[in-house]
Amino acid sequence: MAATKAPVSGNTEEIVRFEEFLDKATDEVFSTMMGVTCALMGSETSVDHETISAVIGLAGALSGSLVLHTSGAAAMRIAERMTGIETAEVDGMVRDAIGEVCNMVAGAWKGFDKELASGCLLSTPTVVAGSSYELFSQRAPIRIERSYRFEELMFVITICCELTA
């Protein structure tokens, strides 16, 4: 996958490594769990009016969060690909699926680094859905935002963190 022009700040070497791990983790989860490939997009980060976000807290060797943010339509398609069940609304099954995808991406992402694999803990996912909300994250020295497309839908994953170990 090619590099993106999305917002990035922090230690350049860490960021490049974390971006590569995130791209691999995202592709691995989507191809294994849903049978689709993800294409890294440029700086496009626009998501439809009705959105859903899943947040995983990072603690230990890293302190921060990993957030998956997408449209309701993309969230429903993700849930359908995972379960084989069609859905007409962002319901409990869709929220659970988005939380689980976020959890799997976070786990795969940290698993590519042996220090993070053993020294970084993940929280259970928190999922927020609706048309009028904002998520705020602490100021962190490492900020990575990557936009991906699968089928004709998109989602964004953001990591905001600092190394604590």
C-alpha positions as CSV (number, residue, x, y, z in Angstrom):
1,M,0.0,0.0,0.0
2,A,1.2,3.5,-0.8
3,A,1.7,6.3,1.7
4,T,-1.1,8.7,2.5
5,K,-1.2,12.4,3.0
6,A,-3.5,12.3,6.0
7,P,-2.5,14.1,9.2
8,V,0.6,12.6,10.8
9,S,2.7,14.0,13.7
10,G,5.4,12.5,16.1
11,N,8.6,10.5,15.7
12,T,8.9,9.8,11.9
13,E,10.6,6.4,12.4
14,E,7.8,5.2,14.8
15,I,5.1,6.6,12.5
16,V,6.4,4.9,9.4
17,R,6.6,1.6,11.3
18,F,3.1,2.0,12.9
19,E,1.6,3.0,9.5
20,E,3.0,-0.1,7.9
21,F,1.7,-2.3,10.7
22,L,-1.7,-0.6,10.5
23,D,-2.0,-1.1,6.8
24,K,-1.0,-4.8,7.2
25,A,-3.4,-5.3,10.1
26,T,-6.3,-3.7,8.3
27,D,-5.8,-5.7,5.1
28,E,-5.4,-8.9,7.1
29,V,-8.6,-8.4,9.1
30,F,-10.7,-7.4,6.1
31,S,-9.4,-10.1,3.9
32,T,-9.6,-12.9,6.5
33,M,-12.9,-11.9,8.2
34,M,-14.8,-10.4,5.3
35,G,-13.1,-11.7,2.1
36,V,-12.5,-8.2,0.8
37,T,-9.3,-6.2,0.1
38,C,-8.8,-2.7,1.4
39,A,-7.2,0.0,-0.7
40,L,-5.3,2.8,1.1
41,M,-6.7,6.1,0.0
42,G,-5.1,9.5,-0.2
43,S,-6.1,12.3,2.1
44,E,-9.9,11.8,1.6
45,T,-11.4,11.5,5.1
46,S,-15.0,12.5,4.5
47,V,-17.5,10.2,6.1
48,D,-21.3,10.5,5.5
49,H,-23.6,12.4,7.8
50,E,-24.7,9.3,9.9
51,T,-21.6,7.8,11.3
52,I,-20.4,5.1,13.6
53,S,-17.1,5.1,15.5
54,A,-15.4,2.4,17.6
55,V,-12.7,3.3,20.1
56,I,-10.1,1.0,21.6
57,G,-8.0,2.3,24.5
58,L,-4.2,1.5,24.5
59,A,-2.4,1.2,27.8
60,G,1.1,0.0,28.9
61,A,3.9,0.5,26.5
62,L,1.6,2.9,24.6
63,S,-1.0,5.2,26.0
64,G,-3.7,6.4,23.7
65,S,-6.5,5.1,21.4
66,L,-7.2,3.5,18.1
67,V,-10.5,4.7,16.5
68,L,-12.3,3.2,13.5
69,H,-14.7,5.8,12.0
70,T,-17.1,5.1,9.1
71,S,-20.5,5.8,7.6
72,G,-23.6,3.9,8.7
73,A,-23.8,2.3,5.2
74,A,-20.2,1.0,5.4
75,A,-20.8,-0.2,8.9
76,M,-23.8,-2.2,7.8
77,R,-21.8,-3.7,4.9
78,I,-19.0,-4.7,7.2
79,A,-21.5,-6.4,9.5
80,E,-23.1,-8.1,6.5
81,R,-19.8,-9.4,5.2
82,M,-18.8,-10.7,8.6
83,T,-22.1,-12.4,9.5
84,G,-23.8,-13.1,6.2
85,I,-26.9,-11.4,7.5
86,E,-28.4,-8.4,5.7
87,T,-29.3,-5.4,7.8
88,A,-31.4,-2.3,7.1
89,E,-30.2,-0.1,10.0
90,V,-27.3,0.5,12.3
91,D,-28.6,-1.9,15.0
92,G,-26.9,-3.9,17.8
93,M,-25.4,-6.4,15.4
94,V,-23.8,-3.6,13.4
95,R,-22.4,-1.9,16.4
96,D,-21.0,-5.2,17.7
97,A,-19.4,-5.9,14.4
98,I,-17.8,-2.5,14.2
99,G,-16.5,-2.8,17.7
100,E,-15.1,-6.3,16.9
101,V,-13.4,-5.2,13.7
102,C,-11.8,-2.3,15.6
103,N,-10.6,-4.7,18.3
104,M,-9.2,-7.2,15.7
105,V,-7.4,-4.4,13.8
106,A,-5.9,-3.0,17.1
107,G,-4.8,-6.5,18.2
108,A,-3.3,-7.4,14.8
109,W,-1.6,-3.9,14.6
110,K,0.1,-4.3,18.0
111,G,0.9,-7.9,17.3
112,F,3.3,-7.0,14.5
113,D,5.7,-5.5,17.1
114,K,7.0,-7.9,19.8
115,E,7.3,-5.2,22.5
116,L,3.8,-3.9,21.8
117,A,2.4,-7.4,21.6
118,S,3.4,-8.2,25.1
119,G,3.5,-4.7,26.6
120,C,0.4,-2.9,25.3
121,L,-3.1,-3.7,26.6
122,L,-6.3,-3.1,24.8
123,S,-9.6,-1.9,26.3
124,T,-12.9,-3.4,25.3
125,P,-14.4,-1.4,22.4
126,T,-16.7,1.6,22.9
127,V,-19.0,2.2,20.0
128,V,-20.8,5.5,19.3
129,A,-23.3,6.0,16.5
130,G,-25.4,8.9,15.3
131,S,-25.5,12.0,13.3
132,S,-24.3,14.6,15.8
133,Y,-21.3,13.7,17.9
134,E,-17.6,14.5,18.1
135,L,-14.7,12.4,19.5
136,F,-11.8,14.1,21.1
137,S,-8.5,12.5,21.9
138,Q,-5.7,13.7,24.1
139,R,-2.8,15.6,22.6
140,A,-0.5,12.8,21.7
141,P,3.0,13.0,20.1
142,I,2.1,10.2,17.7
143,R,-1.0,10.8,15.5
144,I,-1.7,8.6,12.4
145,E,-4.8,8.9,10.3
146,R,-5.3,6.4,7.4
147,S,-8.3,6.2,5.0
148,Y,-9.2,2.9,3.4
149,R,-11.7,1.8,0.8
150,F,-13.3,-1.6,0.4
151,E,-15.9,-2.3,-2.3
152,E,-17.2,1.3,-2.9
153,L,-17.2,2.3,0.8
154,M,-14.6,3.9,3.0
155,F,-13.5,4.1,6.6
156,V,-10.8,5.9,8.6
157,I,-8.6,4.6,11.3
158,T,-6.8,7.0,13.6
159,I,-4.2,6.2,16.2
160,C,-3.3,8.9,18.8
161,C,-0.7,7.7,21.3
162,E,2.5,8.2,23.1
163,L,5.2,5.7,24.0
164,T,5.4,5.2,27.7
165,A,8.0,2.5,28.1
